[in-house]
Amino acid sequence: MAPRPPRGLVPALLWGLSLFFSLPGPVWLQPSPPPQSSPRTEPHPCHTCRGLVDSFNKGLERTIRDNFGGGNTAWEEEKLSKYKDSETRLVEVLESVCSKSDFECHRLLELSEELVESWWFHKQQEAPDLFQWLCSDSLKLCCPSGTFGPSCLPCPGGAEKPCGGYGQCEGEGTRGGSGYCDCRAGYGGEACGQCGLGYFEVERNASHLVCSACFGPCARCSGPEESNCLQCKKGWALHHLKCVDIDECGTERASCRADQFCVNTEGSYECRDCAKACLGCMGAGPGRCKKCSPGYQQVGSKCLDVDECETEVCPGENEQCENTEGSYRCVCAEGYKQIENICVKEQIPESAGFFSEMTEDELVVLQQMFFGVIICALATLAAKGDLVFTAIFIGAVAAMTGYWLSERSDRVLEGFIKGR
């Protein structure tokens, strides 16, 4: 039996510590494995720096109306400095610039704290944009908008309108990235200056491009109509400027397994399983089989189940055949059950009498009740039908019957249900 902890907070803590240090060394000294978690994507240092600067600026807004908090603010500002540009205000802002769980922000602040102090005391007037001064010029983590990479090169389409305004330049504003344009749906090309696959030009000028979708199966088109197709998507063939579905099942382009059949779909096809009755098939159901599976036979145009039970196939004694789809199984006949792979006759227990399960004490109570009823009956007869004695007799019989039924209620009910 496990020991119980003592009552009270301090004794319970001491008791828990004693149990902990009493464990074998390798158990409590061995570190537990770290919990499994999905890999965390680290933010780009430029984004971390931008977040730090944004939080710093919010701190400045929060403390813009603050002061030193002493009894004589005017004297403090005259003798010390203005609170607006004081070290006190800088410390208060920096204390809350990073959230407790933002490790990257804390690490960057630790690396750049001297630069922030230098900007605060010496560079604010000539470089009022802290983000530009700290993240781009000093730490060289960020690039101006519309540029990317270590040298801050212009994105495709130019820094003024990267990717033509129709996509996102990968790495824009950071010292990393490839500069690749991830174009919006409907646009393509190196700088998203063309219509993408399945789209056509509706309008174009020096600064503007509008693309609209082609008719469904068209990969390239001159307009939105079905007859404007110039090139078709995979699974379709161009015929008189229209895209017509290719029947892969009829042209043997499909590759389905031997136990499957091909179903043509728009622009593609599907492989579906043959019926269980088939060894290879040309379509769905037992009427499209190439050959019948074992346990099935050709009846007309269909492969139907063979009833193996029509022949004597179960050799065991007291066994009978049970047909199944494509096969059969041997089971014990009714009234028999299988024991060690042999069908033996089930033994049906004989019904017991109503009083067979009574205990010796219950029999004594029943005898006392019986003699009590006899005595009450004789007393009633002696009273020659007097109503008082008759009532006493009925009450005594009811009391003894209730006492007996309370002892035997479950068994009596079960006996009546089962006909015992």
C-alpha positions in Angstrom: 0.0 0.0 0.0 1.4 3.4 -1.0 2.3 5.8 1.9 -0.1 8.7 2.3 1.3 12.3 2.3 1.0 14.1 5.7 -1.5 16.9 6.1 -0.5 20.5 5.9 1.3 22.4 3.1 4.8 22.5 4.5 5.0 18.9 5.7 3.5 17.8 2.4 6.2 19.6 0.5 9.0 18.2 2.6 7.5 14.7 2.2 7.3 15.1 -1.6 11.0 16.3 -1.7 12.1 13.4 0.3 10.4 11.0 -2.1 11.9 12.8 -5.1 15.5 12.6 -3.8 15.0 9.0 -2.6 14.6 7.8 -6.3 17.5 6.1 -7.9 20.0 8.5 -9.4 19.6 7.5 -13.1 15.8 8.0 -12.8 15.7 11.6 -11.6 19.0 12.8 -12.9 18.3 11.7 -16.5 16.6 14.6 -18.4 13.3 13.8 -20.0 13.1 13.9 -23.8 11.8 17.1 -25.2 8.2 17.1 -26.5 7.8 16.4 -30.2 6.6 19.5 -32.0 6.5 20.7 -35.6 9.5 22.7 -36.8 9.0 26.4 -36.2 9.7 28.8 -39.1 12.0 31.5 -37.9 11.0 35.1 -39.1 13.5 36.9 -41.3 15.7 39.2 -39.2 14.4 42.2 -41.2 10.8 41.4 -40.1 12.0 41.0 -36.5 13.8 44.4 -36.7 10.7 46.1 -38.2 8.6 44.6 -35.3 11.1 45.9 -32.7 11.0 49.4 -34.2 7.2 49.5 -34.4 7.0 48.4 -30.8 9.6 51.1 -29.9 7.5 53.8 -31.6 4.4 52.7 -29.8 6.3 53.0 -26.5 7.2 56.6 -27.5 3.5 57.4 -28.1 2.5 55.8 -24.8 5.0 57.9 -22.8 4.7 61.2 -24.7 2.7 62.8 -21.8 4.8 61.3 -19.0 7.3 63.0 -16.8 9.9 62.1 -14.2 7.2 61.5 -11.6 8.9 63.5 -8.8 7.5 66.2 -6.7 9.0 69.1 -8.7 9.0 68.3 -12.5 10.1 71.8 -13.5 13.2 71.6 -11.3 14.1 68.1 -12.4 13.9 69.1 -16.1 16.0 72.2 -15.4 18.7 70.4 -13.5 18.6 67.0 -15.2 17.2 67.2 -18.8 13.9 67.2 -20.6 12.0 63.9 -19.9 11.2 63.8 -23.6 14.8 63.0 -24.5 15.9 61.5 -21.2 17.5 58.2 -20.4 14.7 57.5 -18.0 12.1 57.5 -20.9 14.4 55.4 -23.1 14.7 52.7 -20.3 10.9 52.7 -19.8 10.3 52.2 -23.5 12.9 49.5 -23.9 11.6 47.5 -20.9 8.4 46.7 -22.8 9.6 46.7 -26.4 9.7 42.9 -26.6 7.1 40.4 -25.4 8.3 37.8 -22.9 7.9 35.0 -25.4 9.5 36.8 -28.4 13.0 35.3 -28.2 14.2 36.7 -31.6 13.2 40.2 -30.5 15.1 39.9 -27.2 18.2 38.6 -29.0 18.1 41.4 -31.6 17.6 44.1 -28.9 20.6 42.7 -27.0 22.8 43.0 -30.1 21.5 46.4 -31.1 21.0 48.1 -27.7 24.1 50.3 -28.0 23.0 51.4 -31.5 19.5 52.3 -30.2 21.1 54.4 -27.4 23.4 56.1 -29.9 20.4 57.0 -32.0 18.4 58.2 -29.0 21.1 60.6 -27.7 22.9 61.6 -30.9 21.2 60.7 -34.2 17.5 61.6 -33.8 17.7 65.0 -35.4 19.7 63.9 -38.5 18.0 60.5 -38.9 14.4 60.7 -37.6 13.4 57.3 -39.2 14.7 54.7 -36.7 13.8 51.8 -39.0 15.9 53.2 -41.9 18.8 54.1 -39.6 18.8 50.9 -37.5 17.5 48.1 -39.7 18.7 49.2 -43.2 21.8 51.5 -42.7 23.3 50.2 -39.5 22.4 46.5 -39.1 21.9 46.0 -42.9 19.0 43.6 -42.4 16.5 45.3 -44.6 16.3 46.9 -48.0 14.1 49.7 -49.3 10.6 48.8 -50.6 10.8 47.3 -54.1 14.3 45.9 -53.7 15.8 42.6 -52.4 19.0 40.7 -51.6 22.4 41.6 -50.1 22.8 44.5 -52.6 19.2 45.6 -52.5 18.6 45.1 -56.2 15.4 46.2 -57.8 12.7 43.5 -58.1 11.6 42.4 -61.6 9.4 45.2 -63.1 11.4 47.9 -61.2 11.4 49.2 -57.6 8.6 51.6 -58.2 6.2 48.9 -59.3 7.7 45.4 -58.4 6.2 42.5 -60.4 4.1 45.0 -62.3 1.7 45.3 -59.4 0.3 41.9 -60.2 2.5 39.7 -57.9 4.8 39.5 -54.9 8.6 39.9 -55.2 10.1 37.1 -53.1 12.4 38.7 -50.4 11.2 42.3 -51.1 12.4 44.7 -48.5 14.9 42.2 -47.0 18.6 41.3 -47.6 17.5 37.8 -48.7 15.2 36.2 -51.2 15.5 35.4 -54.9 13.5 38.2 -56.3 11.2 35.7 -58.1 7.8 37.1 -58.9 4.9 35.1 -57.5 2.1 36.3 -59.8 -1.5 36.5 -59.0 -4.0 34.1 -60.7 -4.3 35.1 -64.4 -0.9 36.7 -64.7 2.5 35.3 -65.6 6.0 36.0 -67.0 9.2 37.1 -65.3 7.6 40.4 -64.0 3.9 39.3 -64.2 3.6 41.4 -67.4 1.8 38.7 -69.4 -1.5 36.8 -69.1 -1.0 33.4 -67.5 -2.0 29.9 -68.8 -5.8 29.8 -69.5 -6.2 33.6 -69.7 -6.2 36.2 -72.5 -5.6 39.9 -72.7 -8.7 42.1 -72.4 -6.9 45.4 -72.1 -3.3 46.6 -72.1 -1.5 49.9 -72.0 1.8 51.3 -70.7 0.8 50.9 -67.1 -2.2 48.6 -67.1 -3.0 45.0 -68.0 -6.3 43.2 -67.6 -6.5 39.4 -68.1 -9.7 37.3 -68.2 -10.2 33.5 -68.2 -10.5 31.4 -71.4 -13.3 28.9 -72.0 -12.8 25.9 -69.7 -10.4 23.5 -71.5 -8.5 26.2 -73.4 -4.9 26.7 -72.4 -4.4 29.7 -74.7 -7.1 31.6 -76.4 -8.0 34.9 -78.2 -11.3 35.4 -76.4 -13.8 34.0 -74.0 -15.8 31.9 -76.5 -15.5 28.1 -77.0 -14.3 28.7 -80.6 -11.5 31.1 -79.5 -9.1 28.4 -78.4 -5.5 28.4 -79.7 -4.1 25.6 -77.5 -5.8 23.0 -75.3 -5.1 21.8 -71.8 -3.9 18.2 -71.2 -6.6 15.6 -72.0 -8.1 17.8 -74.8 -7.4 18.1 -78.5 -7.8 21.2 -80.7 -10.3 20.7 -83.5 -11.5 23.7 -85.6 -10.5 26.1 -82.8 -12.5 24.1 -80.2 -11.1 21.8 -77.5 -12.5 18.2 -77.7 -12.2 15.7 -74.9 -9.7 12.8 -75.7 -11.2 9.4 -74.8 -8.1 7.9 -73.1 -10.0 4.6 -72.7 -10.7 4.3 -76.4 -7.2 5.4 -77.5 -5.4 3.1 -75.0 -3.7 6.0 -73.3 -5.0 4.8 -70.0 -3.0 2.5 -67.8 -5.3 0.5 -65.4 -4.5 -2.7 -63.6 -5.7 -6.1 -64.8 -8.5 -6.2 -62.2 -9.7 -2.7 -63.2 -11.6 -1.1 -66.1 -11.3 2.4 -67.5 -13.9 5.1 -67.4 -13.4 8.3 -69.5 -13.9 11.7 -67.8 -13.6 15.2 -69.1 -9.9 15.8 -69.8 -8.9 12.6 -68.0 -10.0 9.1 -67.0 -10.6 6.9 -64.0 -9.7 3.3 -63.1 -12.4 1.4 -61.2 -12.3 -2.1 -59.7 -13.9 -5.0 -61.5 -16.7 -7.0 -59.8 -15.6 -9.8 -57.5 -17.0 -12.4 -59.9 -14.5 -11.2 -62.7 -11.0 -12.1 -63.6 -10.5 -9.0 -65.8 -13.4 -7.0 -67.1 -14.5 -4.5 -69.7 -16.9 -2.6 -67.4 -18.9 -2.6 -64.2 -20.9 -5.6 -63.0 -20.7 -9.4 -63.4 -22.0 -9.1 -67.0 -18.8 -7.4 -68.3 -16.3 -10.1 -67.2 -13.5 -11.3 -69.4 -13.3 -14.5 -67.3 -15.0 -15.7 -64.2 -13.2 -15.8 -60.8 -12.8 -19.2 -58.9 -16.2 -20.0 -57.3 -18.1 -18.4 -60.1 -19.4 -19.9 -63.4 -20.6 -18.4 -66.7 -24.4 -18.4 -67.0 -25.5 -16.7 -70.1 -23.5 -13.5 -70.3 -22.9 -13.2 -66.5 -20.5 -14.8 -64.0 -22.7 -16.1 -61.1 -21.9 -17.7 -57.8 -21.5 -21.5 -57.7 -23.5 -23.1 -54.9 -20.8 -25.6 -53.6 -23.4 -26.9 -51.0 -25.2 -28.8 -53.8 -22.5 -31.3 -53.5 -21.5 -33.0 -50.3 -18.5 -31.0 -49.3 -18.5 -31.0 -45.5 -17.1 -34.4 -44.3 -17.3 -33.8 -40.6 -19.9 -35.5 -38.4 -22.9 -33.2 -37.6 -21.6 -30.6 -40.0 -23.6 -28.7 -42.6 -22.6 -26.6 -45.6 -23.2 -22.9 -45.8 -22.8 -21.2 -49.2 -21.0 -17.8 -49.4 -20.2 -15.5 -52.3 -17.6 -17.3 -54.4 -17.0 -20.0 -51.7 -18.6 -21.9 -48.8 -18.0 -22.8 -45.2 -18.8 -25.8 -42.9 -20.7 -25.1 -39.7 -22.2 -27.2 -37.0 -25.8 -28.3 -37.5 -28.5 -26.9 -35.3 -28.3 -28.2 -31.7 -24.5 -28.7 -32.0 -21.6 -26.6 -31.2 -17.9 -26.8 -32.1 -15.4 -27.9 -29.5 -11.8 -28.6 -30.5 -12.9 -28.7 -34.2 -15.6 -31.3 -33.5 -19.3 -30.7 -33.5 -20.8 -32.0 -30.2 -24.4 -32.0 -29.1 -25.3 -29.0 -26.8 -26.4 -30.0 -23.3 -29.6 -28.3 -22.2 -29.8 -27.9 -18.4 -32.9 -29.4 -16.8 -35.4 -27.0 -15.3 -35.2 -26.9 -11.5 -38.3 -26.9 -9.3 -39.7 -23.8 -7.8 -38.4 -24.6 -4.3 -35.2 -26.3 -5.3 -33.0 -23.3 -4.8 -34.4 -22.3 -1.4 -32.0 -22.2 1.5 -32.5 -24.0 4.8 -33.4 -20.8 6.6 -36.0 -19.9 3.9 -37.6 -23.3 4.3 -37.9 -22.7 8.1 -39.6 -19.3 7.5 -42.0 -20.9 5.0 -42.9 -23.6 7.5 -43.6 -21.0 10.2 -45.8 -19.0 7.8 -47.7 -22.1 6.9 -48.4 -23.0 10.6 -49.2 -19.3 11.3 -51.9 -19.4 8.5 -53.4 -22.6 9.9 -53.6 -21.1 13.4 -55.2 -17.9 12.1 -57.7 -19.9 10.1 -58.7 -21.9 13.2 -59.0 -18.8 15.3 -61.3 -17.2 12.7 -63.4 -20.4 12.5 -63.6 -20.3 16.3 -64.9 -16.7 16.2 -67.7 -17.9 13.8 -67.1 -15.4 11.2 -66.5 -12.4 13.4 -65.3 -9.5 11.2 -62.6 -8.4 13.7 -60.9 -11.9 13.8 -61.3 -12.2 10.0 -59.5 -8.9 9.5 -56.7 -10.0 11.9 -56.4 -13.2 10.0 -56.1 -11.5 6.6 -53.6 -9.0 8.0 -51.4 -11.8 9.4 -51.5 -13.7 6.1 -50.5 -10.5 4.2 -47.7 -9.7 6.7 -46.2 -13.2 6.5 -46.5 -13.3 2.7 -44.8 -9.9 2.4 -42.0 -11.0 4.7 -41.4 -14.2 2.6 -41.6 -12.3 -0.7 -39.1 -9.7 0.5 -36.6 -12.5 1.1 -37.4 -14.4 -2.1 -38.7 -11.6 -4.5 -35.9 -12.0 -7.1 -36.1 -15.8 -7.2 -39.9 -15.8 -7.3 -40.0 -13.3 -10.2 -37.4 -15.3 -12.1 -39.3 -18.6 -11.4 -42.6 -17.2 -12.7 -40.9 -15.8 -15.9 -39.1 -19.1 -16.7 -42.2 -21.2 -15.7 -40.5 -22.9 -12.8 
